[in-house]
Amino acid sequence: MIITDTHTHLYSEEFDLDRDEMMQRAIQNGVTRFFIPAIDSTCTEAMYQLEKEYPDNVFLMMGLHPTYVKENYLEELQLVENELAKRKFYAVGEIGIDLYWDKTHLKEQQIAFKRQIQLAKMYKLPIVIHCREAFGEIFEILEEEKSEDLFGIFHCFSGTYEQALQAISYNMKLGIGGVVTFKNGKIDQFLNQVDLKHIVLETDSPYLAPIPYRGKRNESSYLINVVHKLAEIYDRTPEEIARITTENSKAVFNI
C-alpha cells in the first residue's frame, strides 16, 4: 500500500530531535511520498536539505504563506519568483488567505495570492491553497483567475458540502487529513457525496493530528488513521483509498 502525504512541514523544529525515526515510521506505514509546502524565505534552506537527504521521497513546493505576508511581502514574493526561476518545484504553495489570526494585511494577502497564482500558471504548476475563515475572499480571486491552467489542492479542507463543490469547480482537489477523524470536524458527514477522484491525503504535520493522537504532534505515519477513516466513510478498502488518492496526487503534481 503506497500512501502520499501531500502536505507536511517536515522541516519544522518539532521534528529536529527525531526526524529520521519519524520518516522511517511513515515509510513503514506505507507513506513514501512527502510534499513539502514553503512558508517564507526562512525555511528554504531546510527544505533543500530535506530533499538532499531523501531524494526519492521528498518533493518541494515554493510560495509565501498568507500569515507570513507582512510589510516586506514584496521582497518575499520576489524571492519566490527567483527560486521558481532557478529550479524544479512541484507546486506553488502554500498560498492563500488567512483571516483567523490577523486581518491587518488582507489587501496584501490578496495581492500575494493573486501574484502567486499567476506564477503557477506561468510555470504550469498546481497551487496549494491555505484558507482560514476566508472562503469568500479565496473564491473571489479563484473566480477572477479561473482557466484551464488553474488547478491544485484546497489544503486542509474544512468547509461545507457547497464549498467543497465550489472548490472542485475551480479544478481543486480537496486535501483531507486529521480533521476528518474529529467528532466536530463535520466534513465526515458529507464527504461520501464527493467522488474520491477529488480527494488527496495530507497530514499538515506537525499540526492537526488525527484521533487518537489529537492534541499531540502530528506525523506522516498517522496518515494511516485517515486512510482507515476514509475507508469507513466511502465503504472501500484502505488499499483502494490509498491507491486512488495516490493516483490523484500524481495527477496534480505531475509525477
C-alpha positions as a Markdown table, in Angstrom:
| # | Residue | x | y | z |
|---|---|---|---|---|
| 1 | Met | 0.0 | 0.0 | 0.0 |
| 2 | Ile | 1.5 | 3.3 | -1.1 |
| 3 | Ile | 0.2 | 6.4 | 0.7 |
| 4 | Thr | 1.0 | 10.0 | -0.3 |
| 5 | Asp | 1.2 | 12.9 | 2.2 |
| 6 | Thr | 0.5 | 15.9 | 0.0 |
| 7 | His | 1.2 | 18.4 | 2.8 |
| 8 | Thr | 3.7 | 18.1 | 5.6 |
| 9 | His | 6.1 | 20.6 | 7.2 |
| 10 | Leu | 9.0 | 18.1 | 7.7 |
| 11 | Tyr | 11.4 | 21.0 | 8.3 |
| 12 | Ser | 9.6 | 22.0 | 11.4 |
| 13 | Glu | 11.8 | 22.3 | 14.5 |
| 14 | Glu | 9.3 | 20.0 | 16.2 |
| 15 | Phe | 11.0 | 17.1 | 14.3 |
| 16 | Asp | 14.6 | 18.2 | 14.9 |
| 17 | Leu | 15.2 | 15.6 | 17.6 |
| 18 | Asp | 13.8 | 12.5 | 15.8 |
| 19 | Arg | 13.3 | 13.4 | 12.1 |
| 20 | Asp | 14.9 | 10.3 | 10.7 |
| 21 | Glu | 13.0 | 8.0 | 13.0 |
| 22 | Met | 9.7 | 9.8 | 12.2 |
| 23 | Met | 10.4 | 9.4 | 8.5 |
| 24 | Gln | 11.1 | 5.6 | 8.9 |
| 25 | Arg | 7.9 | 5.2 | 10.8 |
| 26 | Ala | 6.0 | 6.8 | 8.0 |
| 27 | Ile | 7.7 | 4.7 | 5.3 |
| 28 | Gln | 7.0 | 1.5 | 7.3 |
| 29 | Asn | 3.3 | 2.5 | 7.3 |
| 30 | Gly | 3.4 | 2.9 | 3.5 |
| 31 | Val | 3.7 | 6.7 | 3.4 |
| 32 | Thr | 6.5 | 7.1 | 0.8 |
| 33 | Arg | 5.9 | 10.5 | -0.8 |
| 34 | Phe | 6.1 | 13.7 | 1.2 |
| 35 | Phe | 5.1 | 17.0 | -0.4 |
| 36 | Ile | 6.6 | 20.0 | 1.4 |
| 37 | Pro | 5.0 | 23.4 | 1.4 |
| 38 | Ala | 7.0 | 26.6 | 1.8 |
| 39 | Ile | 6.2 | 29.2 | 4.4 |
| 40 | Asp | 8.6 | 32.1 | 3.6 |
| 41 | Ser | 12.3 | 32.5 | 2.9 |
| 42 | Thr | 13.4 | 31.3 | 6.3 |
| 43 | Cys | 12.5 | 27.7 | 5.5 |
| 44 | Thr | 14.1 | 27.4 | 2.1 |
| 45 | Glu | 17.5 | 26.0 | 3.1 |
| 46 | Ala | 15.9 | 23.5 | 5.4 |
| 47 | Met | 13.7 | 22.3 | 2.6 |
| 48 | Tyr | 16.6 | 21.9 | 0.2 |
| 49 | Gln | 18.4 | 19.9 | 2.9 |
| 50 | Leu | 15.5 | 17.6 | 3.3 |
| 51 | Glu | 15.4 | 17.0 | -0.4 |
| 52 | Lys | 19.1 | 16.2 | -0.4 |
| 53 | Glu | 18.7 | 13.7 | 2.4 |
| 54 | Tyr | 15.5 | 12.0 | 1.0 |
| 55 | Pro | 15.8 | 12.5 | -2.8 |
| 56 | Asp | 13.3 | 9.6 | -3.6 |
| 57 | Asn | 10.7 | 10.7 | -1.1 |
| 58 | Val | 10.6 | 14.5 | -0.7 |
| 59 | Phe | 9.0 | 16.8 | -3.2 |
| 60 | Leu | 9.2 | 20.6 | -2.7 |
| 61 | Met | 6.8 | 23.5 | -3.2 |
| 62 | Met | 7.7 | 27.2 | -3.3 |
| 63 | Gly | 5.4 | 30.0 | -2.0 |
| 64 | Leu | 4.6 | 32.6 | 0.6 |
| 65 | His | 2.1 | 31.5 | 3.3 |
| 66 | Pro | -0.6 | 34.1 | 3.9 |
| 67 | Thr | 0.1 | 34.5 | 7.6 |
| 68 | Tyr | 3.7 | 35.5 | 6.7 |
| 69 | Val | 2.5 | 38.3 | 4.4 |
| 70 | Lys | 3.9 | 41.3 | 6.3 |
| 71 | Glu | 5.4 | 44.7 | 5.4 |
| 72 | Asn | 8.2 | 43.0 | 3.4 |
| 73 | Tyr | 5.8 | 40.8 | 1.4 |
| 74 | Leu | 7.0 | 42.2 | -2.0 |
| 75 | Glu | 10.6 | 41.3 | -1.1 |
| 76 | Glu | 9.4 | 37.8 | -0.1 |
| 77 | Leu | 7.4 | 37.4 | -3.4 |
| 78 | Gln | 10.5 | 38.4 | -5.3 |
| 79 | Leu | 12.4 | 35.6 | -3.6 |
| 80 | Val | 9.6 | 33.1 | -4.5 |
| 81 | Glu | 9.8 | 34.3 | -8.1 |
| 82 | Asn | 13.6 | 33.9 | -8.1 |
| 83 | Glu | 13.5 | 30.4 | -6.7 |
| 84 | Leu | 10.9 | 29.3 | -9.2 |
| 85 | Ala | 13.1 | 30.5 | -12.0 |
| 86 | Lys | 16.1 | 28.6 | -10.7 |
| 87 | Arg | 14.9 | 25.0 | -10.3 |
| 88 | Lys | 12.1 | 22.5 | -10.3 |
| 89 | Phe | 9.3 | 22.6 | -7.9 |
| 90 | Tyr | 6.1 | 20.5 | -7.8 |
| 91 | Ala | 3.6 | 23.3 | -6.8 |
| 92 | Val | 3.3 | 26.9 | -5.7 |
| 93 | Gly | 2.3 | 26.7 | -2.1 |
| 94 | Glu | 1.2 | 27.1 | 0.4 |
| 95 | Ile | -0.6 | 30.3 | -0.6 |
| 96 | Gly | -4.0 | 31.8 | 0.1 |
| 97 | Ile | -5.7 | 34.0 | 2.6 |
| 98 | Asp | -6.0 | 33.6 | 6.4 |
| 99 | Leu | -8.3 | 35.9 | 8.4 |
| 100 | Tyr | -8.3 | 33.8 | 11.6 |
| 101 | Trp | -5.1 | 35.2 | 13.1 |
| 102 | Asp | -4.9 | 38.7 | 11.7 |
| 103 | Lys | -7.0 | 40.8 | 9.3 |
| 104 | Thr | -4.4 | 43.6 | 9.1 |
| 105 | His | -2.8 | 42.6 | 5.9 |
| 106 | Leu | -5.9 | 41.4 | 4.0 |
| 107 | Lys | -5.1 | 43.6 | 0.9 |
| 108 | Glu | -1.5 | 42.4 | 0.8 |
| 109 | Gln | -2.6 | 38.8 | 1.2 |
| 110 | Gln | -5.0 | 39.2 | -1.7 |
| 111 | Ile | -2.2 | 40.7 | -3.9 |
| 112 | Ala | 0.3 | 37.9 | -2.9 |
| 113 | Phe | -2.3 | 35.2 | -3.5 |
| 114 | Lys | -3.1 | 36.5 | -7.0 |
| 115 | Arg | 0.5 | 37.1 | -8.0 |
| 116 | Gln | 1.4 | 33.5 | -6.9 |
| 117 | Ile | -1.5 | 32.0 | -8.9 |
| 118 | Gln | -0.1 | 33.9 | -11.9 |
| 119 | Leu | 3.3 | 32.4 | -11.3 |
| 120 | Ala | 1.9 | 28.9 | -11.0 |
| 121 | Lys | 0.2 | 29.4 | -14.4 |
| 122 | Met | 3.4 | 30.7 | -15.9 |
| 123 | Tyr | 5.3 | 27.6 | -14.7 |
| 124 | Lys | 2.3 | 25.2 | -15.4 |
| 125 | Leu | 2.3 | 24.2 | -11.7 |
| 126 | Pro | -0.6 | 23.4 | -9.3 |
| 127 | Ile | -1.4 | 25.8 | -6.4 |
| 128 | Val | -1.8 | 24.6 | -2.8 |
| 129 | Ile | -4.3 | 26.8 | -1.1 |
| 130 | His | -4.4 | 27.8 | 2.6 |
| 131 | Cys | -7.8 | 29.1 | 3.6 |
| 132 | Arg | -8.9 | 30.0 | 7.1 |
| 133 | Glu | -12.1 | 32.0 | 7.7 |
| 134 | Ala | -11.7 | 33.3 | 4.1 |
| 135 | Phe | -13.7 | 31.1 | 1.7 |
| 136 | Gly | -15.5 | 34.1 | 0.2 |
| 137 | Glu | -12.2 | 36.0 | -0.4 |
| 138 | Ile | -10.5 | 32.9 | -1.8 |
| 139 | Phe | -13.3 | 32.1 | -4.1 |
| 140 | Glu | -13.5 | 35.7 | -5.4 |
| 141 | Ile | -9.9 | 35.5 | -6.5 |
| 142 | Leu | -10.3 | 32.0 | -8.0 |
| 143 | Glu | -13.3 | 33.2 | -9.9 |
| 144 | Glu | -11.1 | 36.0 | -11.4 |
| 145 | Glu | -8.3 | 33.7 | -12.2 |
| 146 | Lys | -10.2 | 30.6 | -13.3 |
| 147 | Ser | -8.9 | 29.0 | -16.5 |
| 148 | Glu | -7.8 | 25.6 | -17.9 |
| 149 | Asp | -4.4 | 26.2 | -16.4 |
| 150 | Leu | -5.6 | 26.9 | -12.9 |
| 151 | Phe | -5.6 | 23.7 | -10.8 |
| 152 | Gly | -4.3 | 22.4 | -7.5 |
| 153 | Ile | -5.3 | 21.4 | -3.9 |
| 154 | Phe | -7.5 | 23.1 | -1.3 |
| 155 | His | -5.3 | 22.2 | 1.6 |
| 156 | Cys | -6.9 | 21.1 | 4.9 |
| 157 | Phe | -10.4 | 21.4 | 3.5 |
| 158 | Ser | -12.8 | 22.1 | 6.4 |
| 159 | Gly | -15.8 | 23.8 | 4.6 |
| 160 | Thr | -19.3 | 22.8 | 3.8 |
| 161 | Tyr | -20.5 | 20.5 | 1.0 |
| 162 | Glu | -21.4 | 23.5 | -1.1 |
| 163 | Gln | -17.9 | 25.0 | -0.6 |
| 164 | Ala | -16.4 | 21.6 | -1.5 |
| 165 | Leu | -18.3 | 21.6 | -4.8 |
| 166 | Gln | -17.3 | 25.2 | -5.5 |
| 167 | Ala | -13.6 | 24.4 | -4.8 |
| 168 | Ile | -13.8 | 21.4 | -7.1 |
| 169 | Ser | -15.3 | 23.6 | -9.8 |
| 170 | Tyr | -12.0 | 25.5 | -9.9 |
| 171 | Asn | -10.1 | 22.3 | -10.6 |
| 172 | Met | -9.1 | 21.8 | -7.0 |
| 173 | Lys | -8.7 | 18.5 | -5.2 |
| 174 | Leu | -9.7 | 18.5 | -1.5 |
| 175 | Gly | -6.8 | 17.9 | 0.9 |
| 176 | Ile | -8.2 | 15.6 | 3.7 |
| 177 | Gly | -6.3 | 15.0 | 6.9 |
| 178 | Gly | -6.8 | 14.6 | 10.6 |
| 179 | Val | -9.9 | 16.9 | 10.8 |
| 180 | Val | -12.0 | 14.1 | 9.1 |
| 181 | Thr | -11.5 | 12.0 | 12.3 |
| 182 | Phe | -12.7 | 14.7 | 14.7 |
| 183 | Lys | -16.1 | 14.4 | 16.2 |
| 184 | Asn | -16.8 | 18.1 | 15.5 |
| 185 | Gly | -15.0 | 18.1 | 12.1 |
| 186 | Lys | -18.3 | 17.9 | 10.2 |
| 187 | Ile | -16.7 | 17.1 | 6.8 |
| 188 | Asp | -17.2 | 13.3 | 7.5 |
| 189 | Gln | -21.0 | 14.0 | 7.3 |
| 190 | Phe | -21.0 | 14.8 | 3.6 |
| 191 | Leu | -17.6 | 13.6 | 2.2 |
| 192 | Asn | -19.1 | 10.4 | 0.8 |
| 193 | Gln | -21.1 | 12.6 | -1.6 |
| 194 | Val | -17.8 | 13.8 | -3.1 |
| 195 | Asp | -16.3 | 11.5 | -5.6 |
| 196 | Leu | -13.0 | 10.0 | -4.5 |
| 197 | Lys | -11.3 | 11.3 | -7.6 |
| 198 | His | -11.4 | 14.7 | -6.0 |
| 199 | Ile | -9.6 | 13.7 | -2.8 |
| 200 | Val | -6.0 | 13.7 | -1.8 |
| 201 | Leu | -4.5 | 12.9 | 1.7 |
| 202 | Glu | -2.4 | 15.1 | 3.9 |
| 203 | Thr | -1.3 | 15.5 | 7.5 |
| 204 | Asp | -0.2 | 19.2 | 7.8 |
| 205 | Ser | 2.2 | 17.7 | 10.3 |
| 206 | Pro | 3.2 | 18.6 | 12.9 |
| 207 | Tyr | -0.3 | 20.1 | 13.2 |
| 208 | Leu | -3.8 | 18.6 | 13.3 |
| 209 | Ala | -3.0 | 15.1 | 14.4 |
| 210 | Pro | -5.9 | 12.6 | 13.8 |
| 211 | Ile | -7.8 | 10.7 | 16.5 |
| 212 | Pro | -6.4 | 9.1 | 18.7 |
| 213 | Tyr | -3.4 | 11.5 | 18.7 |
| 214 | Arg | -5.4 | 14.7 | 18.6 |
| 215 | Gly | -3.6 | 17.4 | 20.6 |
| 216 | Lys | -0.2 | 15.8 | 20.1 |
| 217 | Arg | 2.4 | 16.3 | 17.5 |
| 218 | Asn | 1.2 | 15.0 | 14.1 |
| 219 | Glu | 3.5 | 13.0 | 11.8 |
| 220 | Ser | 3.1 | 11.4 | 8.4 |
| 221 | Ser | 2.8 | 7.8 | 9.8 |
| 222 | Tyr | -0.5 | 8.8 | 11.3 |
| 223 | Leu | -1.9 | 9.2 | 7.8 |
| 224 | Ile | -2.9 | 5.5 | 8.1 |
| 225 | Asn | -5.6 | 6.6 | 10.6 |
| 226 | Val | -7.0 | 9.0 | 7.9 |
| 227 | Val | -6.9 | 6.2 | 5.3 |
| 228 | His | -9.0 | 3.9 | 7.6 |
| 229 | Lys | -11.5 | 6.7 | 8.4 |
| 230 | Leu | -12.0 | 7.4 | 4.6 |
| 231 | Ala | -12.4 | 3.6 | 4.0 |
| 232 | Glu | -15.2 | 3.7 | 6.5 |
| 233 | Ile | -16.8 | 6.8 | 5.0 |
| 234 | Tyr | -16.6 | 5.6 | 1.5 |
| 235 | Asp | -17.2 | 1.9 | 2.2 |
| 236 | Arg | -14.0 | 1.0 | 0.4 |
| 237 | Thr | -10.9 | -0.9 | 1.5 |
| 238 | Pro | -7.9 | 1.0 | 2.9 |
| 239 | Glu | -5.9 | -0.3 | -0.1 |
| 240 | Glu | -8.4 | 1.3 | -2.5 |
| 241 | Ile | -8.3 | 4.6 | -0.6 |
| 242 | Ala | -4.5 | 4.7 | -0.7 |
| 243 | Arg | -4.3 | 3.7 | -4.4 |
| 244 | Ile | -7.0 | 6.2 | -5.6 |
| 245 | Thr | -5.7 | 9.2 | -3.5 |
| 246 | Thr | -2.1 | 8.5 | -4.6 |
| 247 | Glu | -3.1 | 8.4 | -8.2 |
| 248 | Asn | -4.9 | 11.7 | -7.7 |
| 249 | Ser | -1.8 | 13.2 | -6.2 |
| 250 | Lys | 0.3 | 12.0 | -9.1 |
| 251 | Ala | -2.1 | 13.7 | -11.5 |
| 252 | Val | -2.0 | 17.0 | -9.6 |
| 253 | Phe | 1.8 | 17.1 | -9.1 |
| 254 | Asn | 2.6 | 15.6 | -12.5 |
| 255 | Ile | 4.8 | 12.8 | -11.2 |
